[in-house]
């Protein structure tokens, strides 16, 4: 059985020595880009590789992109092969931020046509609370060949989002914290606010107090409340730079609401063009 959304700590523990599995540590702090790699070196789940958000899971930033553009699919495919991933590999991604960073790798692999990828529910903290093993050893990896099958319809650019906003032909969900959505604070981007017509749905709403995801039926209720009768394939997700929006995409998929798309550039790309409208408040 392939795991395609979430995986429990127990399920991962049962497969740590499975040669058909590849585990990725995606820990990252936006304000300290080296912190995740240092944390990985200090201790990680056995066999885990480290994937850096800026260096591995994003492309070069330009004047017209957001803070985390899509990586070149060929380069990412080559890295995945060097990390021991091919079309038969079960991938598991984890972090220490409720899946907010790991979900980016989950989405990227799905974009490249690889569905057997799951995020560790409860993240590394649940693993550690259960006193499961950690190591400082680098994994021994047998390279493979990863052949991407790109899903071009998995994401939207800014022009498509502008059309969606103008026509009302769909819903744009914003995964940022409510105070950022309202424009009260903006810790990362030069302009505060949100895309007019977007709906605020912070990614933390997907979680139980324990840090694990809500059960599928509760997630369905959460998204039905936000979307009404709008079908999932008319939903676009955004955040600050196309990272935590993947958490909402993961939650929808786990709830059985498939087909939503990612606005990759998100708010940090939207504001690169001063002609694009900005809203503040609720």
C-alpha positions, -999 to 999 in steps of 0.1 A, spaced: 0 0 0 13 34 -10 11 63 15 -1 94 -4 -10 120 23 0 113 59 19 85 77 20 78 114 52 75 135 45 38 140 41 31 103 73 49 95 92 31 123 82 -2 107 99 7 75 131 25 85 152 -3 70 131 -8 39 153 -2 8 122 9 -11 116 38 12 133 73 13 129 96 43 136 134 40 142 159 68 128 192 57 134 213 88 138 250 79 134 284 96 127 314 73 147 338 94 177 314 98 182 294 66 210 274 82 191 262 112 175 232 96 208 218 84 223 223 118 194 206 135 197 177 110 234 173 119 226 172 156 201 144 152 176 131 126 155 100 119 177 72 108 182 70 70 168 105 65 184 128 38 183 166 43 163 187 18 169 225 21 139 247 12 160 274 -5 186 253 -21 168 221 -30 130 228 -30 130 262 -47 145 278 -78 164 311 -81 145 343 -70 142 371 -96 125 405 -95 92 390 -108 90 359 -87 80 351 -51 105 341 -25 103 304 -33 98 298 -70 95 263 -84 128 245 -88 138 234 -123 121 200 -126 151 184 -143 175 195 -116 151 184 -89 146 150 -106 184 146 -108 187 154 -71 159 129 -62 178 102 -82 210 110 -62 189 107 -31 178 72 -40 143 80 -53 127 65 -84 91 58 -95 89 28 -71 101 46 -39 78 54 -10 89 89 1 83 103 36 89 139 45 91 154 80 100 186 98 94 202 132 68 227 122 36 207 119 43 197 83 45 233 71 79 227 53 76 190 46 43 196 27 64 215 1 83 184 -8 51 164 -8 36 188 -33 67 190 -55 68 152 -58 32 151 -68 39 179 -93 66 156 -108 41 128 -110 51 108 -79 21 100 -57 38 77 -32 48 105 -8 35 112 27 41 137 55 49 124 90 18 132 111 28 150 143 63 158 129 96 151 145 84 161 179 59 133 180 87 109 170 109 122 197 82 122 224 77 85 217 115 80 222 120 66 187 155 65 173 176 94 161 210 94 146 238 118 135 250 94 108 246 103 72 226 77 52 242 54 27 222 59 -4 221 39 -36 214 63 -65 185 57 -88 170 73 -118 140 95 -112 120 102 -144 95 131 -139 60 131 -153 52 168 -148 16 177 -140 14 211 -156 -21 217 -143 -10 214 -107 -3 251 -102 -13 286 -113 8 316 -122 -1 352 -112 -20 358 -145 -43 329 -139 -49 341 -104 -58 375 -117 -83 360 -140 -97 339 -112 -101 370 -90 -117 390 -119 -142 364 -130 -150 348 -96 -145 314 -113 -131 297 -83 -119 303 -47 -85 315 -35 -76 302 0 -48 320 19 -29 299 44 -11 327 62 -19 338 97 -50 359 100 -31 390 111 -9 388 79 -40 383 58 -56 414 72 -25 434 66 -19 442 103 17 427 103 40 415 75 73 399 88 86 387 54 73 408 25 75 446 18 38 450 14 10 438 37 -25 427 29 -41 400 7 -54 393 -28 -89 408 -31 -115 381 -29 -92 356 -12 -105 337 19 -83 333 50 -78 297 61 -46 295 82 -28 262 78 -28 258 116 -66 253 114 -58 218 99 -43 207 132 -54 192 165 -39 207 197 -14 178 196 1 190 163 -14 161 143 -38 167 115 -75 167 121 -93 135 111 -104 134 75 -141 140 83 -133 171 103 -110 184 76 -139 179 51 -161 200 74 -135 227 77 -131 230 39 -168 227 31 -175 255 55 -149 277 37 -158 267 1 -195 261 2 -205 243 -30 -173 252 -49 -157 219 -61 -121 212 -51 -108 215 -87 -118 252 -87 -98 260 -56 -64 276 -56 -41 278 -25 -17 306 -17 4 318 13 35 340 15 57 322 -10 40 289 -20 52 268 10 26 266 38 -1 267 11 9 231 4 -2 222 39 -38 232 30 -35 212 -3 -23 182 18 -52 186 42 -77 187 13 -62 156 -2 -63 138 31 -99 148 34 -107 133 0 -110 167 -17 -87 162 -46 -79 185 -75 -70 219 -60 -40 238 -73 -11 258 -59 -5 295 -66 33 290 -65 43 327 -64 17 335 -38 17 369 -20 54 376 -24 50 373 -62 16 391 -63 31 423 -49 60 425 -74 36 441 -99 22 474 -85 -8 472 -109 -22 442 -90 -48 452 -64 -43 447 -27 -69 444 0 -67 448 38 -89 439 67 -113 410 66 
